[in-house]
């Protein structure tokens, strides 16, 4: 019986080694590849889905993308989520995490343009049209960058126009994907999004540029999370956002270079 038990133990060890699974241990790897968790603003989804797999191939890494509103992702990091890289649609949130010793010094890696997006069937042709009674407008919630940029724009309008537009807001979405979704569903006549979101809509949405005096400066920031399990790999990924494969993917998706 002792011999059989010893043999079973040896076979189990050999099986574990063959599968390279660690037999229950979590070493941050997947099938021999090192796992890298990247939390990124949802507006970056299309670009990152293109470049992250190529980065993973070059680095023998399994890049796991977590895309959502920048504020939600920052909150997850504050709550101890296992994240290696954080990329936001503004610089304020990364700076706040850096100030609280939760993120290495962030870098600015891209810019974007805020526009008014409308379905092809919409009669809205300008920001002024949003003041008309019965117009359905959808914007981002105040805590997410797209919502903050939108309110920055509205605050530059005459008080009466700002009030009329806010009265026509039908929903405050947690990220830009929610705004785009409402427009696709026909639940809104117009919404404030990034120009890259309109480009990714396949022609279903049309962008209306904002007057120069209303345009906000939309700058994206990223950094390595202080408790990253793969800090060196994370730093290489962040570097790639500014002058690597992901930087190229961002430009092709319509993002501008950092200021």
N, C-alpha and C positions, 0 to 999 in steps of 0.2 A: 504493500500500500504506500509505503514511504517513497519507493522508487517511482510509482505511478504519479504520486503528487509532485515529486521533483521534476519528472518529465513534463507534466502539465505546465509547471511554472516556466520551464525553459521554452516550451512552445509558445506560451503567451508572450514572453519577452521578445522572441524572434518575430512574432506576428506584429507586435507593436513597432519594432524597428522597421519592418518591411513597409508598413503603412505610413511611417513617418508622421504619426498623429499625436505622439506624446501620450497616448492612452489616458486621456482625461485632463492632461495639463493644457493650459492656455498660454502659449508662448508668443502670441501675436502673429502667428504665421498661418498660412493656408496652403496646403499641398506643397510645402517647401518655400513658398513665396512669403515675404514679409508683408504683413498687413499695414496699410497706411490709411487712416481715417481723415477725410477732408470734409469739413463742414463749410458749405459755400452758399451765398445768396442765390435764390432760385433763378434770378435773371441770368446767371452764368451757366445754367444747366446744359444748354446746347453745346457751348464751347468746351466745357469740361468733359462731357460725354465723348467728345471727339479726341481730346488730347490725353486724358487720364489713362486710358488703356495703353497708349503708346509709351507713356512715362513708365507704367508698370512693367511693360515688356523690357524696356531698357534697364530697369533697376531690379528686375526679378521681384516685383512687388505686386501685391493685390490691393489696388486702390479702391477704397470704398467711399463713394460719394454720399453725403447727407445734405440735401438741398432743401431750404426752407427760408422763411423770413430771417433776415440778419439778426433781429432782436431775439427771436426764439432760439437761434443757434447760440447766441451769446449767453442767454439764460441757461442753456444746457451745460455750457462750459463752467459757468458759475456753480452749477449743481454737481459738478464732478464728472461729467460725461467723458468717456475715453475718446478724446479727439487729438489729432496731431497737428492739423492745419486749420486755421479759421480765415475765411475770405468773405468780407462784407461789402455791401453796396454803398458804404460810406466810410469815412475815416474816424468818425466820432466813436463808434462802438469798439473798434480795435484799440483806439487810444484809451478808452475807459478800461478795457481789460488789461492793457499794458500798465496803466496807472495803478491797478490793483494787483500787480504782480502775477497775473494769470496768463499773460501773453508776452513773448519776446517782442522787442521793438518792431512795430509793424512797418510795412513799406507800402507806398502807393504804387499800384501796378496797372491801372486802367482808368479810363473815363467813359462816360456814357452821356446820352442826351435825353432829357425829359421831353416827351411829346404828348399831344392829345391824340388818342387812338379812337377810331370810330369804325363800326362795321360798314360795309359797302352801301347798305341801305339807309344809313343814318343821314338825317338832314343837317347835322351839326357841321359847320364849316370853320368855326373860330371859337375862341374862348368866350367871346361875347354871347354866342348862341347858348351857352350853358346857363345863362341867367333866365331864359324863357321858361315860363310856368309849364310844368308838365314834362320837362326834359329830365331824363333819367341819367344820373351821373354815378359812377362808381370810382372810389379812390382807395388808397391804402390806409390802414389804421395809423394813428399818430405815432406809434412807437416804432414802426418799421420804416427804413429809409425812404421807400417810394412814397409813403404817406407824409413824411417830414418834408421831402422835396416839394410835394404838391402843395402843402400848406404854406411853404415859403413863397411859392408862386402866387397863391391866392392872397397872401398878405400884402402883396405889392399892388393889388387892384384897389380901386376906390371902395370904401367900406360897403356901400350899397351893393356893388357887384359881387363882392366876396360873400356877403350875407345871402344873396339870392342863389348863388351857386351852391353854397353849403346846404341851403334849404332843399335843393334838388338831389342831394346825395342819397342814394338808395341803400348803399352798403359800404362798410369800411372793411376791406379785405386784409388778411394777415400777411399776404405777400403778393408780388406782382402776378404770379400765376393765377391767383384768385380773381384779379381784375380782368385778365385776359379771358378767363373762363366765363365770366359774366357777359363779356362782350360777344363771345362766340355763341352763347346761349340766347342772345337777343334780350337779355334781362336789363341791358343798359344801352343808352344812345351814345355814350362816350365815356372814356376813362383816361386817367393820366398814367402812362407807362413809360418804359424806356424805348428808344427807337429800335434797339436790338430785338425787343419782343415783337414789334410790328414786322420786322424783317423775317422773324422765325414763324410768322403766322401763315406763310404760304399764300399770301395775297388776299386772305380773308379780312384783314384789317388794313386800314389806311391811316397814315400818320399826318397830323397837322402840326407844323412847327409852331412853337411859341414865339411871340415877339421877343426880340433880343433883350429888351429891358426886363422881361419876366424870367428868362432862363436862369436856373440855378446851376451851380458848379457841381456836377455829379462825379465824384472821385471814389474809386474803390480801394480798400486797404486790406492787407493780409499779414498774418504772422504765424509763428510757430507757438503752439500752446505750451506753457511752461511745464506741464506734466505729461507732455507727449511721450509715448512709449518708443517712438522712432524719431528722435529729434534731428539727427543728421539727415535722414531721408526726407523729413519734413522740410528742412532748410533747402534742400535741393529742389523740392517741389515749388516752394515759394520763389526761389530764384528763377525757376522756369516760367513763372507767371509774368516776370518782367522782361526776360530776354531768352526764352527757350521755346519749346514746342507749344506750351500752353499760351504763351504770349502771341504766337502766330495764330493759334486757333481763335483767340479773343479778337484779334484784328479782323480775321476773316468773318467773324460773326457780327462785326460792326462796331466793336468797342474801339475807343480811341486810346492812344498811348497815355501814360501818366503825365500829369502837368509838369 
